[in-house]
Amino acid sequence: MKLELGKIFIKDIQFSDQTCVKDHVLYVNKEEVEKLVLEDDKLLECHLDIARPGDSTRITPVKDVIEPRVKVSGGEIFPGMIGKVTPQVGEGRTHALDGCCVVTVGRIVGFQEGVIDMSGPAADYCPFSKTVNLCVVIEPKEGLETHVYEKAGRMAGLKVATYLGEAGRNVEPDTLETFETKPIFEQAAMYPDLPKVGYVHMLQSQGLLHDTYYYGVDAKQFIPTFMYPTEIMDGAIVSGNCVAPCDKVTTYHHFHNPVIEDLYKHHGKDVNFMGVILTNENVFLADKERHSDMVAKLAEWMGLDGVLITEEGYGNPDTDLMMNCRKVEQKGVKVVLITDEFPGKDGKSQSLADTCEEATALASCGQGNATLQFPAMDKVIGTMEYIENQIGGWAGCVNPDGSFEAELQIIIASTIANGFNKLAARGY
């Protein structure tokens, strides 16, 4: 598959009577967007707000973050959710409004929703403090079951991102990059002298608001499969979970998966990037065993010399992570794991809930239990009502002036980081 990705740099968002992109500014018709969101009869109210880098602004509770994009050719945006499933994405040309995001906000769905501070100490830990954010603040109708509310919020964000992305359809991008992965035997033959490297991408799929969607299908419903990296870069995977914010992979993170981006940077130079083995994180032991067996079988069939493995979440998924590691290593494929750690505030507890002897190389994304002081902000988009109930907060952590202390778990970030150097150090 060959994907052309054009980036249109957005430096600001302003409300206007017409939605368009002009001189690196995204102008948004506020009334049209709010009307679009309220087409869903599960939502009672919607209003928009803008948060810019450096503002004394806090956004919470955050549900998802999405980059506005449009498929200029080759498939439709968010297949299975907004667009049609066929033809698949990952080919053709896509335009992205780079530097801006749609952030869905509103009354809490589950306790694992996050905070974005646009300035202050927490901003250093959050990528979305550096983007201009159009915040879609929604209010559900009373009595909605939590899964119904989650879906309404998820679809609201995707619809708004699709609507805004259309403004970039006929705009000449500031940059245009091409990414390509060929069918497996062709790809292997292209760089016969380079180590063949793959990426095992573990999706959150434990249910109870811990869901992710693959071409519109709940990830719990599929078995491990092969994906072209460009499919993931192009919107085939959508976030639908309320996992701990510090390692929540938002829809934006799927677009900008840094493991995929870094492997493409090294592709044809240091490694032959063969593609992605997509798997999920299961609840039952038999499913964990079955799926890790399939992951290892795919790695062997692809003839890989090494793989990077990431997980989303922690605790229960650590078992899936270690099973994948052990079984892939036993196939003769060298593994580097990428994950964060939860050793408690004092750092004295076990960082991962499970381990295996084969896990000899790990790139750590940091300590999620470390605490941070969050200063009061001049403006809150959403509500501070749930800070003490969100993961990372605790009863009494919020001060009368609006400042609070909480674990880094409360910040919307991502576990995915670069473990490529560790893989190289293992000599494939």
C-alpha positions, 0 to 999 in steps of 0.5 A, a space after each residue: 500500500 502506498 499513502 500520500 500524506 499531505 500536512 496543512 499547517 494550522 496555527 490558529 482556530 477562529 469562529 466565523 460564518 464559514 468553515 474554511 482554511 485560509 493563511 494557516 487559520 482554520 475558520 469554523 462555523 460554530 452553529 453548523 458544528 453544534 447542529 451537526 453534533 445535536 443530530 444525535 438525539 442522545 445528546 441534549 446540549 453542545 457548545 464549542 470552545 477554543 484552547 490555545 497553547 500557553 492559555 491558562 486553560 484546563 480541559 476536563 474530563 477529556 474523552 478523545 482527541 482527533 486530528 481533522 483529516 480528509 481522504 482526497 482519494 483512496 477510501 473514506 475517512 474513519 471506515 466503518 464508523 463514518 465512511 464505508 469499509 470498502 475500499 480500505 484506507 492506507 492508499 491514495 492521498 490524505 490531507 491532515 490539518 496539522 497542529 489542531 485537534 478536536 477534543 471531546 469533553 463532557 460529563 464523565 463516562 468512566 473514572 479513567 478520563 483525563 485532563 489537558 492543561 494548556 500551560 503550567 507544569 502538566 503541559 510538559 507531559 501532554 502533547 495536546 498542550 502544543 496543539 490548537 484545540 477545538 473543544 466539543 463540550 457535550 451534555 447527554 440526556 439524563 439516564 443514558 447507559 454509560 456505553 450509549 453515552 460513550 458512543 454518542 461522544 465518540 461519534 460526535 468527535 469523529 463527525 466534527 473531525 470529518 466536517 473540519 477535515 473537508 476544509 482541507 480537501 482542496 488546499 495545497 499541503 505545506 508538506 507531502 510525504 509518501 509511505 509505502 509497504 509492499 505485499 510481504 514477499 515483494 517487501 522481503 525481496 526489496 532489502 534482502 540484506 536488511 533485518 526484517 522488523 515488525 511491530 506487534 500492536 496490542 489494542 485495548 479491548 477488555 470491555 467495560 468502556 475499554 474498547 477500540 475499533 478496527 474498521 468499525 468492529 470492536 477489537 474484542 471480536 477479531 483474532 490477530 491479523 496483519 495490517 499495512 502500517 499505512 492503514 493505521 496512519 490513515 484512520 482504520 483504528 479508532 479509540 473508544 476507551 476510557 483507559 487511564 489517561 497517561 497511557 490512553 491511545 487516543 484516535 490522534 495517537 493512532 494517526 501518529 503512532 511513533 513506533 510506525 513513524 520511526 520504523 518508516 524513518 529507518 525503513 530501507 536504511 537500517 531495517 526492512 519494515 515488514 508491517 504490523 501484527 495487530 492483536 488485542 488484550 483479552 480478559 480470559 486466560 484461554 483467549 490470551 493463550 490463543 491470541 499470543 499463539 497466533 501472534 507468534 505464528 504470524 511473526 514466524 510466518 513473516 520471517 521477522 528478525 525482530 519486533 517491537 511490542 507495545 501495550 495499551 493500559 497496564 495490569 491485566 494487559 501485562 499478561 498479554 504483553 509477556 505472553 506475546 514476548 515469550 512466544 515470539 522469542 521462542 520462535 527465534 525473533 528478538 523482542 523489545 517491549 515498550 510500556 510504562 510503569 506503575 510502581 506506586 508513588 514511592 517507586 517500591 512496588 512491582 512496575 509490571 503485573 507480570 514478567 517472563 524470562 524472555 523479557 530482556 529488553 524494555 523501553 520504559 515510558 516512565 512512571 505513571 504514579 508520580 505526583 504533580 502539582 496542578 495550578 489553578 487555571 483562569 478558565 476550565 473547559 468542561 468541569 472540575 467536578 470529577 477530578 477527585 474521582 478520575 484515576 490519578 486523583 483522590 478524595 481531598 486532592 482539589 484545593 478551594 482555589 482550583 489547584 490540585 495534586 494528582 498522579 501523572 495518570 490523570 494527564 492525557 498522554 500515551 504509552 507508545 515511545 521509541 524502542 528502536 535503539 534497543 532493538 538495534 542493540 540486540 543485533 536482531 
